[in-house]
Amino acid sequence: MFAKDFKKWETWLGWGSFAIALVVYILTVEPTGSFWDAGEYITTSAKLQVGHPPGAPLLQMIGAFFSMFAFGDTSKIALMVNMVSVVSISLKKIINFWIIKNMLQKDVLKKKEMNNPKAIAILGSGLVGALAFTFSDSVWCNAVETEVYAMASLIMALLLWMGLKWIDNLEDPRGNKWLLLISFVVGFTFGIQFMGFLAIPSVGLLYFFKKYHKETV
């Protein structure tokens, strides 16, 4: 059953991890500002002002969009801007699931046929890994307040997943479209937080091991 409908289960469990994270973070989100940069980011986002250097213009523009859902109630602006982090980290859970699934699928199968025990091992590990990230302390703290780290970690996860897709399609004539997309998303890092650049060496190593040590990838 799991092997036959692997793609379907992959979709359901991926979005299931997103739904669980979204519900948990919505229930625990900060209703106002926290005692550090969060208050500044909320204010500068809602009013499209300039934050402290080097700034986070993309995050602040997205925050300004979310603040519109306060519908004029100024007491709800902080809550709405905090929801940017809630949605960002929740989306990251799907990508965490895809990354774990992709890497395990390479390791478990290795040109062998998919069967139910292997499908359960791959999908179950992906779900457990995504939920472990969901409830880890540092992730949860950043998911419920307005800070740059929630969206920056989403960008990092997205870059790593796209790197895996790139090496999966390296021999494809159109496989380099993933590299172009990676380059495009790297540009978003300048508008959020430079932490996203930490994913670039990982993508480079994926290419190296795929191209020159094929037996390891």
TORPA-4810 file (N, C-alpha, C, O; in nm, 3 decimals):
<nodes>
NODE_1_0.083_-0.121_0.000_0.000_0.000_0.000_0.086_0.126_0.000_0.065_0.217_-0.080_M
NODE_2_0.185_0.131_0.091_0.270_0.249_0.100_0.361_0.262_-0.021_0.383_0.372_-0.072_F
NODE_3_0.414_0.148_-0.068_0.503_0.151_-0.183_0.427_0.189_-0.310_0.477_0.267_-0.391_A
NODE_4_0.306_0.136_-0.325_0.226_0.162_-0.445_0.184_0.308_-0.453_0.186_0.367_-0.561_K
NODE_5_0.147_0.366_-0.339_0.100_0.505_-0.335_0.203_0.595_-0.267_0.167_0.685_-0.190_D
NODE_6_0.330_0.571_-0.295_0.437_0.643_-0.226_0.426_0.794_-0.245_0.437_0.869_-0.148_F
NODE_7_0.403_0.839_-0.367_0.394_0.982_-0.396_0.276_1.046_-0.321_0.286_1.157_-0.269_K
NODE_8_0.165_0.971_-0.316_0.048_1.023_-0.246_0.075_1.038_-0.097_0.041_1.140_-0.037_K
NODE_9_0.136_0.934_-0.037_0.169_0.940_0.105_0.272_1.049_0.134_0.267_1.115_0.237_W
NODE_10_0.365_1.067_0.041_0.465_1.173_0.056_0.398_1.310_0.064_0.434_1.393_0.147_E
NODE_11_0.300_1.332_-0.023_0.227_1.460_-0.023_0.147_1.477_0.105_0.152_1.583_0.168_T
NODE_12_0.072_1.374_0.145_-0.012_1.384_0.265_0.071_1.408_0.390_0.039_1.495_0.471_W
NODE_13_0.178_1.330_0.406_0.259_1.342_0.528_0.336_1.473_0.531_0.356_1.532_0.638_L
NODE_14_0.381_1.521_0.414_0.449_1.649_0.409_0.359_1.763_0.453_0.396_1.846_0.536_G
NODE_15_0.238_1.767_0.395_0.144_1.871_0.435_0.089_1.847_0.575_0.048_1.941_0.642_W
NODE_16_0.089_1.721_0.618_0.047_1.692_0.757_0.145_1.751_0.857_0.103_1.805_0.959_G
NODE_17_0.275_1.741_0.828_0.376_1.801_0.917_0.361_1.953_0.919_0.381_2.016_1.023_S
NODE_18_0.327_2.011_0.804_0.301_2.156_0.798_0.181_2.193_0.884_0.186_2.290_0.959_F
NODE_19_0.072_2.116_0.874_-0.051_2.145_0.948_-0.028_2.135_1.099_-0.076_2.219_1.175_A
NODE_20_0.045_2.031_1.142_0.073_2.015_1.285_0.153_2.133_1.337_0.120_2.191_1.440_I
NODE_21_0.259_2.170_1.264_0.342_2.283_1.306_0.261_2.412_1.308_0.272_2.491_1.402_A
NODE_22_0.180_2.433_1.205_0.101_2.556_1.197_0.005_2.570_1.315_-0.006_2.677_1.375_L
NODE_23_-0.064_2.462_1.349_-0.159_2.465_1.461_-0.087_2.491_1.593_-0.130_2.574_1.673_V
NODE_24_0.025_2.421_1.615_0.101_2.437_1.740_0.152_2.580_1.754_0.142_2.639_1.861_V
NODE_25_0.206_2.635_1.646_0.263_2.769_1.654_0.155_2.877_1.664_0.176_2.979_1.730_Y
NODE_26_0.042_2.857_1.600_-0.067_2.953_1.612_-0.117_2.957_1.756_-0.150_3.064_1.808_I
NODE_27_-0.124_2.842_1.821_-0.172_2.835_1.959_-0.074_2.896_2.058_-0.113_2.935_2.168_L
NODE_28_0.054_2.905_2.019_0.156_2.954_2.113_0.222_3.084_2.068_0.319_3.128_2.130_T
NODE_29_0.173_3.145_1.961_0.236_3.266_1.907_0.228_3.381_2.007_0.131_3.393_2.082_V
NODE_30_0.331_3.465_2.007_0.332_3.584_2.092_0.221_3.680_2.049_0.213_3.715_1.932_E
NODE_31_0.135_3.723_2.141_0.028_3.818_2.104_0.080_3.960_2.085_0.015_4.042_2.020_P
NODE_32_0.197_3.990_2.143_0.255_4.125_2.131_0.404_4.110_2.097_0.444_4.012_2.036_T
NODE_33_0.483_4.207_2.136_0.626_4.204_2.107_0.706_4.135_2.216_0.664_4.129_2.331_G
NODE_34_0.821_4.082_2.178_0.913_4.021_2.274_1.019_4.122_2.315_1.033_4.229_2.255_S
NODE_35_1.093_4.087_2.419_1.190_4.182_2.476_1.325_4.173_2.405_1.425_4.134_2.467_F
NODE_36_1.329_4.207_2.279_1.454_4.231_2.206_1.420_4.289_2.070_1.339_4.380_2.063_W
NODE_37_1.479_4.240_1.959_1.458_4.304_1.829_1.316_4.291_1.775_1.279_4.361_1.681_D
NODE_38_1.237_4.202_1.833_1.104_4.176_1.778_1.019_4.302_1.771_0.952_4.326_1.671_A
NODE_39_1.021_4.381_1.877_0.942_4.504_1.879_0.982_4.600_1.768_0.897_4.665_1.706_G
NODE_40_1.113_4.610_1.744_1.161_4.697_1.636_1.114_4.645_1.500_1.067_4.722_1.417_E
NODE_41_1.126_4.515_1.478_1.085_4.457_1.349_0.934_4.473_1.326_0.890_4.496_1.214_Y
NODE_42_0.858_4.458_1.432_0.713_4.475_1.419_0.679_4.618_1.378_0.599_4.640_1.286_I
NODE_43_0.740_4.714_1.445_0.714_4.855_1.416_0.759_4.894_1.276_0.684_4.955_1.201_T
NODE_44_0.883_4.858_1.242_0.935_4.897_1.111_0.865_4.823_0.997_0.855_4.875_0.886_T
NODE_45_0.815_4.703_1.025_0.740_4.630_0.923_0.604_4.694_0.899_0.565_4.720_0.785_S
NODE_46_0.533_4.719_1.007_0.398_4.773_0.995_0.397_4.910_0.929_0.303_4.944_0.858_A
NODE_47_0.502_4.989_0.954_0.506_5.125_0.899_0.604_5.139_0.782_0.627_5.249_0.732_K
NODE_48_0.662_5.026_0.738_0.761_5.025_0.630_0.871_5.127_0.655_0.902_5.211_0.570_L
NODE_49_0.930_5.119_0.774_1.040_5.207_0.810_1.172_5.132_0.798_1.174_5.016_0.756_Q
NODE_50_1.281_5.198_0.835_1.415_5.139_0.823_1.457_5.082_0.957_1.458_5.153_1.058_V
NODE_51_1.493_4.953_0.958_1.540_4.889_1.080_1.689_4.906_1.097_1.754_4.975_1.019_G
NODE_52_1.744_4.840_1.200_1.888_4.852_1.225_1.967_4.782_1.113_1.919_4.685_1.054_H
NODE_53_2.088_4.831_1.085_2.172_4.772_0.980_2.204_4.625_1.013_2.214_4.590_1.131_P
NODE_54_2.219_4.540_0.911_2.211_4.571_0.768_2.068_4.575_0.715_2.047_4.596_0.595_P
NODE_55_1.970_4.555_0.801_1.831_4.564_0.759_1.778_4.432_0.706_1.853_4.340_0.677_G
NODE_56_1.646_4.426_0.694_1.578_4.306_0.642_1.458_4.350_0.560_1.344_4.325_0.598_A
NODE_57_1.483_4.417_0.446_1.373_4.479_0.370_1.267_4.381_0.321_1.148_4.413_0.325_P
NODE_58_1.308_4.263_0.276_1.209_4.167_0.228_1.119_4.120_0.342_0.997_4.113_0.327_L
NODE_59_1.181_4.088_0.455_1.103_4.048_0.573_1.006_4.157_0.614_0.892_4.128_0.649_L
NODE_60_1.051_4.283_0.609_0.967_4.394_0.652_0.852_4.419_0.554_0.742_4.457_0.595_Q
NODE_61_0.877_4.397_0.426_0.768_4.413_0.328_0.662_4.303_0.347_0.542_4.328_0.339_M
NODE_62_0.709_4.181_0.372_0.615_4.071_0.398_0.540_4.098_0.528_0.420_4.072_0.538_I
NODE_63_0.611_4.150_0.629_0.547_4.185_0.755_0.442_4.293_0.737_0.338_4.290_0.802_G
NODE_64_0.469_4.390_0.648_0.372_4.495_0.620_0.245_4.436_0.558_0.134_4.480_0.589_A
NODE_65_0.263_4.336_0.470_0.148_4.270_0.411_0.065_4.198_0.518_-0.057_4.209_0.519_F
NODE_66_0.133_4.125_0.607_0.061_4.053_0.713_-0.008_4.150_0.808_-0.116_4.119_0.859_F
NODE_67_0.052_4.268_0.833_-0.007_4.364_0.926_-0.140_4.417_0.875_-0.222_4.465_0.954_S
NODE_68_-0.164_4.409_0.744_-0.291_4.454_0.688_-0.408_4.372_0.739_-0.522_4.419_0.741_M
NODE_69_-0.379_4.247_0.782_-0.486_4.161_0.830_-0.530_4.193_0.972_-0.617_4.127_1.028_F
NODE_70_-0.468_4.296_1.032_-0.518_4.348_1.159_-0.645_4.429_1.136_-0.719_4.457_1.230_A
NODE_71_-0.670_4.468_1.010_-0.790_4.541_0.970_-0.815_4.665_1.057_-0.927_4.690_1.102_F
NODE_72_-0.706_4.742_1.079_-0.718_4.868_1.150_-0.711_4.858_1.301_-0.702_4.961_1.369_G
NODE_73_-0.714_4.738_1.356_-0.704_4.719_1.501_-0.557_4.718_1.539_-0.489_4.617_1.522_D
NODE_74_-0.507_4.830_1.591_-0.364_4.843_1.619_-0.316_4.744_1.725_-0.197_4.713_1.731_T
NODE_75_-0.406_4.695_1.808_-0.366_4.599_1.912_-0.336_4.461_1.854_-0.279_4.375_1.921_S
NODE_76_-0.374_4.440_1.728_-0.351_4.310_1.663_-0.236_4.312_1.564_-0.203_4.208_1.506_K
NODE_77_-0.175_4.429_1.543_-0.069_4.439_1.443_0.050_4.349_1.480_0.102_4.278_1.395_I
NODE_78_0.091_4.354_1.606_0.205_4.272_1.650_0.177_4.124_1.627_0.264_4.050_1.581_A
NODE_79_0.056_4.080_1.660_0.018_3.940_1.640_0.026_3.902_1.493_0.077_3.795_1.459_L
NODE_80_-0.024_3.989_1.406_-0.024_3.958_1.263_0.118_3.952_1.206_0.148_3.866_1.124_M
NODE_81_0.204_4.042_1.249_0.343_4.039_1.201_0.415_3.917_1.257_0.499_3.858_1.188_V
NODE_82_0.385_3.878_1.380_0.442_3.756_1.436_0.404_3.632_1.355_0.476_3.532_1.354_N
NODE_83_0.290_3.641_1.287_0.244_3.528_1.208_0.335_3.501_1.087_0.331_3.392_1.030_M
NODE_84_0.417_3.599_1.049_0.515_3.575_0.942_0.609_3.462_0.980_0.638_3.374_0.899_V
NODE_85_0.655_3.464_1.105_0.744_3.358_1.153_0.670_3.226_1.165_0.726_3.120_1.136_S
NODE_86_0.546_3.232_1.209_0.464_3.110_1.221_0.454_3.039_1.086_0.478_2.918_1.077_V
NODE_87_0.417_3.113_0.983_0.400_3.054_0.850_0.535_3.009_0.793_0.543_2.904_0.730_V
NODE_88_0.641_3.089_0.814_0.772_3.055_0.760_0.824_2.923_0.814_0.865_2.836_0.738_S
NODE_89_0.821_2.909_0.947_0.872_2.785_1.008_0.782_2.667_0.974_0.830_2.555_0.957_I
NODE_90_0.652_2.689_0.965_0.560_2.580_0.929_0.589_2.530_0.788_0.588_2.409_0.764_S
NODE_91_0.615_2.622_0.695_0.652_2.581_0.558_0.785_2.507_0.558_0.807_2.417_0.477_L
NODE_92_0.873_2.545_0.648_1.003_2.478_0.657_0.987_2.330_0.693_1.071_2.248_0.656_K
NODE_93_0.880_2.294_0.763_0.859_2.155_0.802_0.835_2.066_0.681_0.881_1.951_0.677_K
NODE_94_0.763_2.117_0.581_0.744_2.040_0.458_0.879_2.015_0.392_0.908_1.904_0.348_I
NODE_95_0.961_2.120_0.386_1.091_2.107_0.321_1.181_2.013_0.399_1.255_1.935_0.340_I
NODE_96_1.176_2.019_0.534_1.251_1.924_0.616_1.212_1.781_0.582_1.296_1.693_0.569_N
NODE_97_1.081_1.760_0.568_1.030_1.627_0.533_1.084_1.583_0.397_1.129_1.470_0.382_F
NODE_98_1.080_1.673_0.299_1.129_1.640_0.164_1.279_1.610_0.164_1.324_1.519_0.095_W
NODE_99_1.356_1.688_0.241_1.501_1.667_0.246_1.534_1.530_0.304_1.613_1.455_0.247_I
NODE_100_1.472_1.498_0.417_1.497_1.368_0.481_1.453_1.255_0.390_1.524_1.155_0.376_I
NODE_101_1.337_1.270_0.328_1.286_1.167_0.237_1.381_1.146_0.119_1.411_1.033_0.082_K
NODE_102_1.427_1.257_0.061_1.516_1.250_-0.054_1.646_1.177_-0.020_1.689_1.090_-0.095_N
NODE_103_1.708_1.212_0.092_1.836_1.153_0.129_1.821_1.006_0.169_1.906_0.924_0.135_M
NODE_104_1.714_0.975_0.240_1.692_0.836_0.280_1.657_0.748_0.160_1.697_0.632_0.153_L
NODE_105_1.582_0.804_0.068_1.544_0.727_-0.050_1.667_0.685_-0.129_1.673_0.573_-0.181_Q
NODE_106_1.766_0.776_-0.138_1.891_0.741_-0.206_1.964_0.629_-0.132_2.018_0.537_-0.194_K
NODE_107_1.965_0.638_0.000_2.043_0.543_0.081_1.975_0.407_0.092_2.040_0.303_0.082_D
NODE_108_1.844_0.409_0.114_1.771_0.284_0.138_1.753_0.203_0.011_1.766_0.081_0.012_V
NODE_109_1.722_0.272_-0.099_1.691_0.198_-0.222_1.817_0.148_-0.294_1.835_0.027_-0.312_L
NODE_110_1.904_0.241_-0.334_2.026_0.206_-0.406_1.999_0.105_-0.517_2.056_-0.005_-0.520_K
NODE_111_1.913_0.143_-0.608_1.873_0.064_-0.726_1.789_-0.059_-0.691_1.762_-0.142_-0.778_K
NODE_112_1.746_-0.071_-0.566_1.657_-0.181_-0.529_1.513_-0.134_-0.540_1.485_-0.014_-0.539_K
NODE_113_1.422_-0.229_-0.550_1.281_-0.195_-0.566_1.221_-0.144_-0.436_1.258_-0.187_-0.327_E
NODE_114_1.128_-0.051_-0.450_1.054_-0.001_-0.333_0.954_-0.107_-0.288_0.882_-0.165_-0.369_M
NODE_115_0.950_-0.129_-0.156_0.847_-0.217_-0.099_0.789_-0.149_0.024_0.836_-0.042_0.064_N
NODE_116_0.687_-0.210_0.083_0.618_-0.146_0.195_0.708_-0.117_0.314_0.704_-0.005_0.365_N
NODE_117_0.791_-0.211_0.363_0.879_-0.179_0.476_0.974_-0.062_0.448_0.997_0.022_0.535_P
NODE_118_1.029_-0.057_0.326_1.119_0.053_0.291_1.043_0.185_0.281_1.092_0.289_0.324_K
NODE_119_0.925_0.180_0.224_0.843_0.301_0.212_0.807_0.355_0.350_0.813_0.476_0.374_A
NODE_120_0.769_0.265_0.442_0.734_0.307_0.578_0.855_0.366_0.649_0.843_0.467_0.719_I
NODE_121_0.973_0.303_0.630_1.095_0.354_0.693_1.130_0.493_0.642_1.166_0.581_0.721_A
NODE_122_1.118_0.515_0.512_1.153_0.645_0.453_1.053_0.753_0.495_1.092_0.859_0.543_I
NODE_123_0.924_0.724_0.477_0.821_0.823_0.510_0.813_0.848_0.660_0.797_0.962_0.703_L
NODE_124_0.824_0.741_0.738_0.818_0.756_0.884_0.935_0.837_0.937_0.918_0.919_1.027_G
NODE_125_1.054_0.813_0.882_1.171_0.889_0.926_1.157_1.036_0.889_1.196_1.124_0.967_S
NODE_126_1.103_1.062_0.771_1.082_1.201_0.729_0.985_1.274_0.821_1.007_1.389_0.858_G
NODE_127_0.877_1.205_0.859_0.777_1.266_0.946_0.833_1.289_1.086_0.814_1.396_1.144_L
NODE_128_0.903_1.189_1.140_0.962_1.203_1.273_1.065_1.315_1.275_1.070_1.394_1.370_V
NODE_129_1.147_1.322_1.169_1.247_1.429_1.162_1.184_1.566_1.156_1.228_1.659_1.224_G
NODE_130_1.080_1.580_1.073_1.012_1.710_1.060_0.948_1.752_1.192_0.956_1.868_1.231_A
NODE_131_0.885_1.656_1.262_0.820_1.688_1.389_0.923_1.715_1.499_0.898_1.795_1.589_L
NODE_132_1.039_1.647_1.492_1.145_1.674_1.590_1.192_1.818_1.577_1.216_1.885_1.678_A
NODE_133_1.206_1.866_1.452_1.239_2.007_1.431_1.128_2.097_1.483_1.156_2.202_1.541_F
NODE_134_1.004_2.057_1.463_0.889_2.139_1.504_0.893_2.171_1.652_0.869_2.284_1.693_T
NODE_135_0.924_2.070_1.733_0.916_2.086_1.878_1.051_2.111_1.945_1.059_2.112_2.067_F
NODE_136_1.157_2.130_1.865_1.286_2.165_1.925_1.280_2.308_1.979_1.210_2.394_1.925_S
NODE_137_1.353_2.332_2.086_1.340_2.457_2.161_1.374_2.580_2.077_1.297_2.676_2.074_D
NODE_138_1.490_2.578_2.010_1.533_2.697_1.937_1.439_2.729_1.820_1.411_2.845_1.791_S
NODE_139_1.392_2.624_1.752_1.299_2.644_1.640_1.167_2.700_1.689_1.114_2.796_1.632_V
NODE_140_1.113_2.642_1.795_0.983_2.686_1.848_0.990_2.831_1.894_0.897_2.909_1.869_W
NODE_141_1.099_2.868_1.960_1.112_3.006_2.008_1.111_3.106_1.893_1.047_3.210_1.901_C
NODE_142_1.182_3.073_1.785_1.188_3.165_1.671_1.062_3.162_1.587_1.039_3.252_1.507_N
NODE_143_0.979_3.058_1.606_0.858_3.044_1.524_0.742_3.129_1.574_0.644_3.146_1.502_A
NODE_144_0.750_3.181_1.693_0.634_3.248_1.753_0.657_3.397_1.778_0.578_3.460_1.849_V
NODE_145_0.763_3.454_1.721_0.789_3.596_1.737_0.848_3.652_1.608_0.895_3.577_1.523_E
NODE_146_0.846_3.783_1.595_0.899_3.847_1.475_1.050_3.861_1.486_1.100_3.949_1.555_T
NODE_147_1.120_3.773_1.418_1.266_3.777_1.408_1.305_3.729_1.269_1.226_3.667_1.198_E
NODE_148_1.428_3.760_1.230_1.473_3.724_1.096_1.504_3.575_1.083_1.509_3.522_0.972_V
NODE_149_1.526_3.507_1.195_1.579_3.370_1.189_1.478_3.269_1.137_1.516_3.167_1.079_Y
NODE_150_1.351_3.294_1.156_1.249_3.201_1.107_1.252_3.194_0.955_1.261_3.086_0.897_A
NODE_151_1.244_3.309_0.891_1.243_3.310_0.745_1.381_3.274_0.689_1.390_3.212_0.583_M
NODE_152_1.488_3.311_0.759_1.623_3.275_0.714_1.643_3.123_0.716_1.705_3.068_0.626_A
NODE_153_1.590_3.057_0.817_1.601_2.911_0.823_1.516_2.845_0.714_1.552_2.739_0.663_S
NODE_154_1.403_2.908_0.678_1.324_2.859_0.565_1.404_2.867_0.436_1.402_2.773_0.356_L
NODE_155_1.475_2.978_0.415_1.558_2.995_0.296_1.670_2.890_0.293_1.699_2.833_0.188_I
NODE_156_1.732_2.866_0.408_1.839_2.765_0.415_1.788_2.627_0.377_1.850_2.557_0.298_M
NODE_157_1.674_2.589_0.433_1.616_2.458_0.403_1.578_2.449_0.254_1.599_2.346_0.191_A
NODE_158_1.523_2.558_0.201_1.483_2.560_0.061_1.604_2.545_-0.031_1.597_2.474_-0.131_L
NODE_159_1.714_2.612_0.003_1.835_2.601_-0.078_1.891_2.460_-0.076_1.935_2.409_-0.179_L
NODE_160_1.891_2.396_0.041_1.942_2.260_0.051_1.854_2.164_-0.029_1.906_2.076_-0.098_L
NODE_161_1.723_2.180_-0.020_1.632_2.093_-0.097_1.652_2.112_-0.247_1.655_2.015_-0.322_W
NODE_162_1.666_2.236_-0.291_1.688_2.262_-0.433_1.824_2.208_-0.477_1.839_2.165_-0.591_M
NODE_163_1.923_2.211_-0.387_2.052_2.151_-0.418_2.040_2.001_-0.441_2.103_1.947_-0.532_G
NODE_164_1.960_1.935_-0.360_1.936_1.791_-0.379_1.866_1.764_-0.511_1.898_1.668_-0.582_L
NODE_165_1.769_1.849_-0.545_1.699_1.833_-0.672_1.793_1.857_-0.790_1.782_1.794_-0.895_K
NODE_166_1.886_1.949_-0.772_1.983_1.979_-0.878_2.071_1.859_-0.907_2.089_1.821_-1.023_W
NODE_167_2.126_1.798_-0.802_2.215_1.683_-0.827_2.135_1.561_-0.875_2.190_1.475_-0.943_I
NODE_168_2.007_1.554_-0.839_1.923_1.445_-0.890_1.903_1.457_-1.041_1.884_1.356_-1.110_D
NODE_169_1.908_1.581_-1.092_1.883_1.605_-1.234_2.008_1.659_-1.305_1.998_1.728_-1.407_N
NODE_170_2.124_1.625_-1.250_2.249_1.682_-1.302_2.276_1.642_-1.448_2.330_1.722_-1.525_L
NODE_171_2.238_1.521_-1.484_2.262_1.474_-1.621_2.151_1.515_-1.718_2.163_1.497_-1.839_E
NODE_172_2.046_1.569_-1.664_1.934_1.614_-1.748_1.975_1.740_-1.825_2.038_1.829_-1.767_D
NODE_173_1.941_1.751_-1.954_1.977_1.872_-2.029_1.923_2.000_-1.967_1.983_2.107_-1.979_P
NODE_174_1.809_1.989_-1.899_1.750_2.107_-1.833_1.771_2.105_-1.681_1.704_2.176_-1.607_R
NODE_175_1.864_2.023_-1.636_1.887_2.009_-1.493_1.940_2.134_-1.426_1.917_2.157_-1.307_G
NODE_176_2.012_2.218_-1.505_2.070_2.339_-1.447_1.967_2.446_-1.415_2.001_2.551_-1.360_N
NODE_177_1.841_2.420_-1.449_1.736_2.516_-1.409_1.729_2.526_-1.257_1.693_2.630_-1.203_K
NODE_178_1.765_2.415_-1.188_1.766_2.418_-1.042_1.877_2.509_-0.991_1.860_2.575_-0.888_W
NODE_179_1.991_2.512_-1.061_2.101_2.600_-1.022_2.060_2.746_-1.038_2.094_2.831_-0.955_L
NODE_180_1.989_2.776_-1.146_1.939_2.912_-1.166_1.841_2.952_-1.056_1.843_3.065_-1.008_L
NODE_181_1.755_2.857_-1.017_1.659_2.885_-0.910_1.731_2.905_-0.777_1.692_2.991_-0.698_L
NODE_182_1.836_2.825_-0.753_1.917_2.843_-0.632_1.976_2.983_-0.629_1.972_3.050_-0.525_I
NODE_183_2.031_3.027_-0.741_2.090_3.161_-0.749_1.987_3.269_-0.722_2.016_3.370_-0.657_S
NODE_184_1.866_3.248_-0.773_1.758_3.345_-0.752_1.720_3.353_-0.604_1.702_3.462_-0.550_F
NODE_185_1.708_3.236_-0.538_1.669_3.234_-0.397_1.780_3.289_-0.308_1.753_3.351_-0.205_V
NODE_186_1.906_3.268_-0.348_2.017_3.326_-0.272_2.002_3.478_-0.264_2.038_3.539_-0.163_V
NODE_187_1.948_3.538_-0.370_1.926_3.683_-0.368_1.830_3.727_-0.258_1.842_3.837_-0.206_G
NODE_188_1.733_3.640_-0.223_1.640_3.673_-0.115_1.712_3.687_0.018_1.666_3.759_0.107_F
NODE_189_1.826_3.617_0.031_1.900_3.619_0.157_1.941_3.760_0.195_1.945_3.795_0.313_T
NODE_190_1.973_3.842_0.094_2.014_3.980_0.122_1.900_4.061_0.186_1.925_4.157_0.258_F
NODE_191_1.776_4.022_0.158_1.662_4.095_0.211_1.607_4.038_0.340_1.507_4.087_0.393_G
NODE_192_1.672_3.934_0.392_1.622_3.872_0.515_1.733_3.867_0.620_1.734_3.946_0.715_I
NODE_193_1.827_3.774_0.603_1.938_3.761_0.697_2.046_3.678_0.630_2.016_3.579_0.562_Q
NODE_194_2.170_3.716_0.648_2.280_3.653_0.574_2.304_3.507_0.615_2.388_3.440_0.556_F
NODE_195_2.233_3.459_0.714_2.246_3.321_0.756_2.217_3.223_0.642_2.267_3.111_0.641_M
NODE_196_2.136_3.267_0.546_2.103_3.182_0.432_2.224_3.140_0.352_2.221_3.035_0.286_G
NODE_197_2.331_3.220_0.356_2.452_3.186_0.281_2.517_3.057_0.332_2.596_2.996_0.261_F
NODE_198_2.486_3.017_0.454_2.546_2.897_0.511_2.507_2.771_0.435_2.573_2.668_0.446_L
NODE_199_2.399_2.779_0.357_2.357_2.662_0.279_2.439_2.644_0.153_2.441_2.535_0.095_A
NODE_200_2.507_2.750_0.107_2.579_2.742_-0.020_2.692_2.638_-0.017_2.703_2.560_-0.111_I
NODE_201_2.777_2.634_0.088_2.880_2.528_0.091_2.821_2.387_0.087_2.880_2.297_0.029_P
NODE_202_2.704_2.368_0.148_2.639_2.237_0.145_2.601_2.198_0.003_2.618_2.083_-0.038_S
NODE_203_2.548_2.294_-0.072_2.512_2.268_-0.211_2.637_2.237_-0.292_2.635_2.148_-0.378_V
NODE_204_2.746_2.309_-0.266_2.872_2.283_-0.334_2.925_2.143_-0.306_2.976_2.076_-0.395_G
NODE_205_2.913_2.098_-0.181_2.957_1.964_-0.145_2.870_1.857_-0.210_2.920_1.752_-0.251_L
NODE_206_2.740_1.883_-0.219_2.652_1.789_-0.288_2.697_1.770_-0.433_2.702_1.657_-0.483_L
NODE_207_2.730_1.880_-0.499_2.778_1.872_-0.637_2.910_1.796_-0.645_2.928_1.712_-0.733_Y
NODE_208_3.001_1.824_-0.553_3.133_1.759_-0.554_3.120_1.608_-0.540_3.179_1.533_-0.618_F
NODE_209_3.044_1.563_-0.442_3.031_1.420_-0.419_2.952_1.350_-0.530_2.976_1.233_-0.560_F
NODE_210_2.859_1.422_-0.591_2.784_1.363_-0.702_2.872_1.350_-0.827_2.865_1.251_-0.899_K
NODE_211_2.955_1.451_-0.850_3.033_1.457_-0.974_3.161_1.374_-0.966_3.201_1.311_-1.063_K
NODE_212_3.224_1.375_-0.849_3.357_1.314_-0.839_3.363_1.191_-0.748_3.461_1.117_-0.751_Y
NODE_213_3.259_1.170_-0.667_3.253_1.051_-0.581_3.113_0.994_-0.590_3.037_0.995_-0.493_H
NODE_214_3.079_0.946_-0.706_2.941_0.905_-0.734_2.894_0.791_-0.643_2.774_0.777_-0.618_K
NODE_215_2.988_0.710_-0.593_2.947_0.599_-0.508_2.897_0.644_-0.372_2.834_0.566_-0.300_E
NODE_216_2.924_0.772_-0.334_2.882_0.821_-0.203_2.749_0.893_-0.208_2.692_0.920_-0.102_T
NODE_217_2.697_0.925_-0.326_2.569_0.998_-0.337_2.472_0.917_-0.422_2.359_0.960_-0.444_V
</nodes>
